[in-house]
Amino acid sequence: MKVIFLNEVPGVGHKNDVKEVKSGYARNFLLPKHLAVEATPNALKTLEQKKQEEAATLEKSTTLLKEALGEIAKASIEITAKTNDKGALFKKLHAKDIVDAISKAGFSAIAEEDILLEEPIKEEGKHMVRIQRGSAEATITVTVVSAKE
């Protein structure tokens, strides 16, 4: 039986995949749990329209992100954090902390999954951080300064 996966099914299929599976597996597991629907001509047409809409939305958001990244790259992003005498942070800075700092600077188009950090930031100073979504990519400088107490 041919089915369209509505969700990720580990080892079987990804969301929006069209695959041939055994009829019993589809009827007894995938369909009752709403993990897939039968791949009728109407369902396939709906899936194709949905994929086109998602592609258009992704293209639009990528265009907006490219514009925002150009502005963010020019802005200075500064994060204040507690440090010890040697400049090491008490708490590592992750992608979420960088997104919060970017949002405070007035840019809300960046999501946590867009931030590409090889490892969390562990010390004060200037750090280069890559931001990427789709084909839009930029590198920003994040400055970590010690909190004044």
Rosetta constraint file for C-alpha pairs under 8 A:
AtomPair CA 1 CA 20 HARMONIC 5.48 0.50
AtomPair CA 1 CA 21 HARMONIC 5.45 0.50
AtomPair CA 1 CA 22 HARMONIC 5.89 0.50
AtomPair CA 1 CA 23 HARMONIC 5.05 0.50
AtomPair CA 1 CA 26 HARMONIC 7.18 0.50
AtomPair CA 1 CA 38 HARMONIC 7.57 0.50
AtomPair CA 2 CA 18 HARMONIC 6.87 0.50
AtomPair CA 2 CA 19 HARMONIC 5.54 0.50
AtomPair CA 2 CA 20 HARMONIC 4.29 0.50
AtomPair CA 2 CA 21 HARMONIC 6.20 0.50
AtomPair CA 2 CA 38 HARMONIC 6.23 0.50
AtomPair CA 2 CA 39 HARMONIC 5.41 0.50
AtomPair CA 3 CA 18 HARMONIC 5.65 0.50
AtomPair CA 3 CA 19 HARMONIC 5.61 0.50
AtomPair CA 3 CA 20 HARMONIC 6.35 0.50
AtomPair CA 3 CA 21 HARMONIC 7.17 0.50
AtomPair CA 3 CA 26 HARMONIC 7.58 0.50
AtomPair CA 3 CA 36 HARMONIC 6.11 0.50
AtomPair CA 3 CA 37 HARMONIC 5.50 0.50
AtomPair CA 3 CA 38 HARMONIC 4.45 0.50
AtomPair CA 3 CA 39 HARMONIC 4.60 0.50
AtomPair CA 4 CA 15 HARMONIC 7.93 0.50
AtomPair CA 4 CA 16 HARMONIC 5.90 0.50
AtomPair CA 4 CA 17 HARMONIC 5.64 0.50
AtomPair CA 4 CA 18 HARMONIC 4.53 0.50
AtomPair CA 4 CA 19 HARMONIC 6.63 0.50
AtomPair CA 4 CA 36 HARMONIC 5.32 0.50
AtomPair CA 4 CA 37 HARMONIC 5.33 0.50
AtomPair CA 4 CA 38 HARMONIC 6.23 0.50
AtomPair CA 4 CA 39 HARMONIC 5.56 0.50
AtomPair CA 4 CA 44 HARMONIC 7.95 0.50
AtomPair CA 5 CA 9 HARMONIC 7.86 0.50
AtomPair CA 5 CA 13 HARMONIC 6.66 0.50
AtomPair CA 5 CA 14 HARMONIC 6.43 0.50
AtomPair CA 5 CA 15 HARMONIC 5.11 0.50
AtomPair CA 5 CA 16 HARMONIC 5.13 0.50
AtomPair CA 5 CA 17 HARMONIC 5.45 0.50
AtomPair CA 5 CA 18 HARMONIC 6.58 0.50
AtomPair CA 5 CA 19 HARMONIC 7.96 0.50
AtomPair CA 5 CA 35 HARMONIC 5.95 0.50
AtomPair CA 5 CA 36 HARMONIC 4.16 0.50
AtomPair CA 5 CA 37 HARMONIC 6.60 0.50
AtomPair CA 6 CA 15 HARMONIC 5.14 0.50
AtomPair CA 6 CA 16 HARMONIC 5.88 0.50
AtomPair CA 6 CA 34 HARMONIC 7.22 0.50
AtomPair CA 6 CA 35 HARMONIC 5.21 0.50
AtomPair CA 6 CA 36 HARMONIC 4.94 0.50
AtomPair CA 6 CA 37 HARMONIC 7.20 0.50
AtomPair CA 7 CA 14 HARMONIC 6.44 0.50
AtomPair CA 7 CA 15 HARMONIC 4.52 0.50
AtomPair CA 7 CA 16 HARMONIC 7.47 0.50
AtomPair CA 7 CA 35 HARMONIC 5.42 0.50
AtomPair CA 7 CA 36 HARMONIC 7.14 0.50
AtomPair CA 8 CA 13 HARMONIC 6.11 0.50
AtomPair CA 8 CA 14 HARMONIC 4.44 0.50
AtomPair CA 8 CA 15 HARMONIC 5.05 0.50
AtomPair CA 8 CA 35 HARMONIC 7.68 0.50
AtomPair CA 9 CA 13 HARMONIC 5.32 0.50
AtomPair CA 9 CA 14 HARMONIC 6.20 0.50
AtomPair CA 9 CA 15 HARMONIC 7.95 0.50
AtomPair CA 9 CA 35 HARMONIC 7.41 0.50
AtomPair CA 10 CA 14 HARMONIC 7.72 0.50
AtomPair CA 13 CA 17 HARMONIC 6.22 0.50
AtomPair CA 13 CA 19 HARMONIC 7.47 0.50
AtomPair CA 16 CA 47 HARMONIC 7.30 0.50
AtomPair CA 18 CA 39 HARMONIC 7.26 0.50
AtomPair CA 21 CA 25 HARMONIC 6.94 0.50
AtomPair CA 21 CA 26 HARMONIC 6.62 0.50
AtomPair CA 22 CA 26 HARMONIC 6.35 0.50
AtomPair CA 23 CA 27 HARMONIC 6.07 0.50
AtomPair CA 24 CA 28 HARMONIC 5.70 0.50
AtomPair CA 24 CA 29 HARMONIC 7.86 0.50
AtomPair CA 25 CA 29 HARMONIC 5.45 0.50
AtomPair CA 25 CA 30 HARMONIC 6.58 0.50
AtomPair CA 26 CA 30 HARMONIC 4.76 0.50
AtomPair CA 26 CA 31 HARMONIC 5.72 0.50
AtomPair CA 26 CA 36 HARMONIC 7.79 0.50
AtomPair CA 27 CA 31 HARMONIC 5.54 0.50
AtomPair CA 27 CA 32 HARMONIC 6.98 0.50
AtomPair CA 28 CA 32 HARMONIC 6.51 0.50
AtomPair CA 29 CA 33 HARMONIC 6.20 0.50
AtomPair CA 30 CA 34 HARMONIC 6.16 0.50
AtomPair CA 30 CA 35 HARMONIC 4.99 0.50
AtomPair CA 30 CA 36 HARMONIC 5.38 0.50
AtomPair CA 30 CA 37 HARMONIC 7.73 0.50
AtomPair CA 31 CA 35 HARMONIC 6.16 0.50
AtomPair CA 31 CA 36 HARMONIC 5.45 0.50
AtomPair CA 31 CA 37 HARMONIC 5.93 0.50
AtomPair CA 31 CA 38 HARMONIC 7.78 0.50
AtomPair CA 38 CA 43 HARMONIC 7.58 0.50
AtomPair CA 39 CA 43 HARMONIC 5.76 0.50
AtomPair CA 39 CA 44 HARMONIC 6.01 0.50
AtomPair CA 40 CA 44 HARMONIC 6.15 0.50
AtomPair CA 41 CA 45 HARMONIC 6.21 0.50
AtomPair CA 42 CA 46 HARMONIC 6.25 0.50
AtomPair CA 43 CA 47 HARMONIC 6.10 0.50
AtomPair CA 44 CA 48 HARMONIC 6.21 0.50
AtomPair CA 45 CA 49 HARMONIC 6.33 0.50
AtomPair CA 46 CA 50 HARMONIC 6.12 0.50
AtomPair CA 47 CA 51 HARMONIC 6.15 0.50
AtomPair CA 48 CA 52 HARMONIC 6.27 0.50
AtomPair CA 49 CA 53 HARMONIC 6.21 0.50
AtomPair CA 50 CA 54 HARMONIC 6.15 0.50
AtomPair CA 51 CA 55 HARMONIC 6.11 0.50
AtomPair CA 52 CA 56 HARMONIC 6.21 0.50
AtomPair CA 53 CA 57 HARMONIC 6.12 0.50
AtomPair CA 54 CA 58 HARMONIC 6.00 0.50
AtomPair CA 55 CA 59 HARMONIC 6.10 0.50
AtomPair CA 56 CA 60 HARMONIC 6.18 0.50
AtomPair CA 57 CA 61 HARMONIC 6.11 0.50
AtomPair CA 58 CA 62 HARMONIC 5.95 0.50
AtomPair CA 59 CA 63 HARMONIC 6.24 0.50
AtomPair CA 60 CA 64 HARMONIC 6.36 0.50
AtomPair CA 61 CA 65 HARMONIC 5.95 0.50
AtomPair CA 62 CA 66 HARMONIC 6.07 0.50
AtomPair CA 62 CA 133 HARMONIC 6.92 0.50
AtomPair CA 62 CA 134 HARMONIC 6.69 0.50
AtomPair CA 62 CA 135 HARMONIC 7.23 0.50
AtomPair CA 62 CA 136 HARMONIC 6.14 0.50
AtomPair CA 63 CA 67 HARMONIC 6.51 0.50
AtomPair CA 63 CA 136 HARMONIC 7.75 0.50
AtomPair CA 64 CA 68 HARMONIC 6.24 0.50
AtomPair CA 64 CA 109 HARMONIC 7.96 0.50
AtomPair CA 65 CA 69 HARMONIC 5.89 0.50
AtomPair CA 65 CA 109 HARMONIC 6.42 0.50
AtomPair CA 65 CA 110 HARMONIC 7.57 0.50
AtomPair CA 65 CA 133 HARMONIC 7.80 0.50
AtomPair CA 65 CA 136 HARMONIC 6.72 0.50
AtomPair CA 66 CA 70 HARMONIC 6.28 0.50
AtomPair CA 66 CA 136 HARMONIC 5.35 0.50
AtomPair CA 66 CA 137 HARMONIC 7.25 0.50
AtomPair CA 67 CA 71 HARMONIC 6.66 0.50
AtomPair CA 68 CA 72 HARMONIC 6.08 0.50
AtomPair CA 68 CA 107 HARMONIC 7.20 0.50
AtomPair CA 68 CA 109 HARMONIC 6.93 0.50
AtomPair CA 69 CA 73 HARMONIC 5.93 0.50
AtomPair CA 69 CA 131 HARMONIC 7.98 0.50
AtomPair CA 69 CA 136 HARMONIC 7.96 0.50
AtomPair CA 69 CA 137 HARMONIC 7.39 0.50
AtomPair CA 69 CA 138 HARMONIC 6.09 0.50
AtomPair CA 70 CA 74 HARMONIC 6.74 0.50
AtomPair CA 70 CA 138 HARMONIC 7.47 0.50
AtomPair CA 71 CA 75 HARMONIC 6.45 0.50
AtomPair CA 72 CA 76 HARMONIC 7.64 0.50
AtomPair CA 72 CA 102 HARMONIC 7.91 0.50
AtomPair CA 72 CA 107 HARMONIC 7.25 0.50
AtomPair CA 72 CA 140 HARMONIC 7.10 0.50
AtomPair CA 73 CA 138 HARMONIC 6.91 0.50
AtomPair CA 73 CA 139 HARMONIC 6.61 0.50
AtomPair CA 73 CA 140 HARMONIC 4.99 0.50
AtomPair CA 73 CA 141 HARMONIC 7.44 0.50
AtomPair CA 76 CA 141 HARMONIC 6.88 0.50
AtomPair CA 76 CA 142 HARMONIC 7.04 0.50
AtomPair CA 76 CA 143 HARMONIC 7.71 0.50
AtomPair CA 77 CA 101 HARMONIC 6.63 0.50
AtomPair CA 77 CA 102 HARMONIC 6.43 0.50
AtomPair CA 77 CA 105 HARMONIC 6.93 0.50
AtomPair CA 77 CA 141 HARMONIC 6.73 0.50
AtomPair CA 77 CA 142 HARMONIC 5.04 0.50
AtomPair CA 77 CA 143 HARMONIC 6.23 0.50
AtomPair CA 78 CA 101 HARMONIC 6.97 0.50
AtomPair CA 78 CA 142 HARMONIC 5.81 0.50
AtomPair CA 78 CA 143 HARMONIC 4.74 0.50
AtomPair CA 78 CA 144 HARMONIC 5.89 0.50
AtomPair CA 78 CA 145 HARMONIC 7.26 0.50
AtomPair CA 79 CA 98 HARMONIC 7.85 0.50
AtomPair CA 79 CA 101 HARMONIC 6.37 0.50
AtomPair CA 79 CA 142 HARMONIC 7.28 0.50
AtomPair CA 79 CA 143 HARMONIC 6.19 0.50
AtomPair CA 79 CA 144 HARMONIC 4.84 0.50
AtomPair CA 79 CA 145 HARMONIC 6.26 0.50
AtomPair CA 80 CA 144 HARMONIC 5.85 0.50
AtomPair CA 80 CA 145 HARMONIC 4.97 0.50
AtomPair CA 80 CA 146 HARMONIC 5.81 0.50
AtomPair CA 80 CA 147 HARMONIC 5.41 0.50
AtomPair CA 81 CA 89 HARMONIC 6.87 0.50
AtomPair CA 81 CA 90 HARMONIC 7.98 0.50
AtomPair CA 81 CA 91 HARMONIC 7.92 0.50
AtomPair CA 81 CA 144 HARMONIC 6.97 0.50
AtomPair CA 81 CA 145 HARMONIC 6.36 0.50
AtomPair CA 81 CA 146 HARMONIC 5.42 0.50
AtomPair CA 81 CA 147 HARMONIC 5.18 0.50
AtomPair CA 82 CA 89 HARMONIC 6.01 0.50
AtomPair CA 82 CA 90 HARMONIC 6.06 0.50
AtomPair CA 82 CA 91 HARMONIC 7.70 0.50
AtomPair CA 82 CA 146 HARMONIC 5.59 0.50
AtomPair CA 82 CA 147 HARMONIC 5.05 0.50
AtomPair CA 83 CA 87 HARMONIC 5.43 0.50
AtomPair CA 83 CA 88 HARMONIC 5.35 0.50
AtomPair CA 83 CA 89 HARMONIC 4.34 0.50
AtomPair CA 83 CA 90 HARMONIC 5.60 0.50
AtomPair CA 83 CA 123 HARMONIC 7.72 0.50
AtomPair CA 83 CA 124 HARMONIC 7.58 0.50
AtomPair CA 83 CA 146 HARMONIC 5.68 0.50
AtomPair CA 83 CA 147 HARMONIC 7.16 0.50
AtomPair CA 84 CA 88 HARMONIC 5.63 0.50
AtomPair CA 84 CA 89 HARMONIC 6.55 0.50
AtomPair CA 84 CA 90 HARMONIC 7.02 0.50
AtomPair CA 87 CA 123 HARMONIC 5.68 0.50
AtomPair CA 87 CA 124 HARMONIC 5.60 0.50
AtomPair CA 87 CA 146 HARMONIC 7.47 0.50
AtomPair CA 88 CA 122 HARMONIC 6.00 0.50
AtomPair CA 88 CA 123 HARMONIC 4.32 0.50
AtomPair CA 88 CA 124 HARMONIC 6.47 0.50
AtomPair CA 89 CA 122 HARMONIC 5.40 0.50
AtomPair CA 89 CA 123 HARMONIC 5.15 0.50
AtomPair CA 89 CA 124 HARMONIC 6.82 0.50
AtomPair CA 91 CA 122 HARMONIC 7.38 0.50
AtomPair CA 92 CA 120 HARMONIC 5.75 0.50
AtomPair CA 92 CA 121 HARMONIC 5.57 0.50
AtomPair CA 92 CA 122 HARMONIC 5.02 0.50
AtomPair CA 93 CA 97 HARMONIC 5.82 0.50
AtomPair CA 93 CA 98 HARMONIC 7.29 0.50
AtomPair CA 93 CA 120 HARMONIC 5.38 0.50
AtomPair CA 93 CA 121 HARMONIC 4.94 0.50
AtomPair CA 93 CA 122 HARMONIC 6.69 0.50
AtomPair CA 94 CA 98 HARMONIC 6.65 0.50
AtomPair CA 94 CA 117 HARMONIC 7.79 0.50
AtomPair CA 94 CA 119 HARMONIC 7.99 0.50
AtomPair CA 94 CA 120 HARMONIC 5.03 0.50
AtomPair CA 94 CA 121 HARMONIC 6.76 0.50
AtomPair CA 95 CA 99 HARMONIC 6.18 0.50
AtomPair CA 95 CA 112 HARMONIC 5.70 0.50
AtomPair CA 95 CA 113 HARMONIC 7.74 0.50
AtomPair CA 95 CA 115 HARMONIC 5.78 0.50
AtomPair CA 95 CA 116 HARMONIC 7.61 0.50
AtomPair CA 95 CA 117 HARMONIC 6.94 0.50
AtomPair CA 95 CA 120 HARMONIC 7.65 0.50
AtomPair CA 96 CA 100 HARMONIC 6.19 0.50
AtomPair CA 96 CA 112 HARMONIC 5.58 0.50
AtomPair CA 97 CA 101 HARMONIC 6.29 0.50
AtomPair CA 98 CA 102 HARMONIC 6.16 0.50
AtomPair CA 98 CA 115 HARMONIC 7.98 0.50
AtomPair CA 98 CA 142 HARMONIC 7.95 0.50
AtomPair CA 99 CA 103 HARMONIC 6.08 0.50
AtomPair CA 99 CA 110 HARMONIC 6.58 0.50
AtomPair CA 99 CA 111 HARMONIC 6.64 0.50
AtomPair CA 99 CA 112 HARMONIC 6.08 0.50
AtomPair CA 99 CA 115 HARMONIC 7.78 0.50
AtomPair CA 100 CA 104 HARMONIC 6.20 0.50
AtomPair CA 101 CA 105 HARMONIC 6.32 0.50
AtomPair CA 102 CA 106 HARMONIC 6.67 0.50
AtomPair CA 102 CA 107 HARMONIC 5.71 0.50
AtomPair CA 102 CA 108 HARMONIC 7.20 0.50
AtomPair CA 102 CA 110 HARMONIC 7.73 0.50
AtomPair CA 103 CA 107 HARMONIC 4.86 0.50
AtomPair CA 103 CA 108 HARMONIC 5.01 0.50
AtomPair CA 103 CA 110 HARMONIC 7.93 0.50
AtomPair CA 110 CA 114 HARMONIC 6.47 0.50
AtomPair CA 110 CA 115 HARMONIC 7.98 0.50
AtomPair CA 111 CA 115 HARMONIC 7.29 0.50
AtomPair CA 114 CA 131 HARMONIC 5.40 0.50
AtomPair CA 114 CA 132 HARMONIC 5.10 0.50
AtomPair CA 114 CA 133 HARMONIC 5.52 0.50
AtomPair CA 115 CA 129 HARMONIC 7.30 0.50
AtomPair CA 115 CA 130 HARMONIC 6.19 0.50
AtomPair CA 115 CA 131 HARMONIC 4.69 0.50
AtomPair CA 115 CA 132 HARMONIC 6.57 0.50
AtomPair CA 116 CA 129 HARMONIC 6.79 0.50
AtomPair CA 116 CA 130 HARMONIC 5.30 0.50
AtomPair CA 116 CA 131 HARMONIC 5.84 0.50
AtomPair CA 116 CA 132 HARMONIC 7.08 0.50
AtomPair CA 117 CA 129 HARMONIC 6.53 0.50
AtomPair CA 117 CA 130 HARMONIC 7.07 0.50
AtomPair CA 121 CA 127 HARMONIC 7.87 0.50
AtomPair CA 123 CA 144 HARMONIC 7.49 0.50
AtomPair CA 124 CA 143 HARMONIC 7.34 0.50
AtomPair CA 124 CA 144 HARMONIC 4.66 0.50
AtomPair CA 124 CA 145 HARMONIC 5.52 0.50
AtomPair CA 124 CA 146 HARMONIC 6.69 0.50
AtomPair CA 125 CA 143 HARMONIC 5.54 0.50
AtomPair CA 125 CA 144 HARMONIC 5.12 0.50
AtomPair CA 125 CA 145 HARMONIC 6.46 0.50
AtomPair CA 126 CA 141 HARMONIC 6.38 0.50
AtomPair CA 126 CA 142 HARMONIC 5.72 0.50
AtomPair CA 126 CA 143 HARMONIC 4.39 0.50
AtomPair CA 126 CA 144 HARMONIC 6.34 0.50
AtomPair CA 127 CA 141 HARMONIC 5.61 0.50
AtomPair CA 127 CA 142 HARMONIC 5.21 0.50
AtomPair CA 127 CA 143 HARMONIC 6.26 0.50
AtomPair CA 127 CA 144 HARMONIC 7.81 0.50
AtomPair CA 128 CA 139 HARMONIC 6.42 0.50
AtomPair CA 128 CA 140 HARMONIC 5.73 0.50
AtomPair CA 128 CA 141 HARMONIC 4.73 0.50
AtomPair CA 128 CA 142 HARMONIC 6.32 0.50
AtomPair CA 129 CA 139 HARMONIC 5.52 0.50
AtomPair CA 129 CA 140 HARMONIC 5.34 0.50
AtomPair CA 129 CA 141 HARMONIC 6.23 0.50
AtomPair CA 129 CA 142 HARMONIC 6.88 0.50
AtomPair CA 130 CA 137 HARMONIC 7.20 0.50
AtomPair CA 130 CA 138 HARMONIC 5.84 0.50
AtomPair CA 130 CA 139 HARMONIC 4.40 0.50
AtomPair CA 130 CA 140 HARMONIC 6.41 0.50
AtomPair CA 131 CA 137 HARMONIC 5.60 0.50
AtomPair CA 131 CA 138 HARMONIC 5.37 0.50
AtomPair CA 131 CA 139 HARMONIC 6.11 0.50
AtomPair CA 131 CA 140 HARMONIC 7.60 0.50
AtomPair CA 132 CA 136 HARMONIC 5.63 0.50
AtomPair CA 132 CA 137 HARMONIC 4.32 0.50
AtomPair CA 132 CA 138 HARMONIC 6.62 0.50
AtomPair CA 133 CA 137 HARMONIC 6.62 0.50
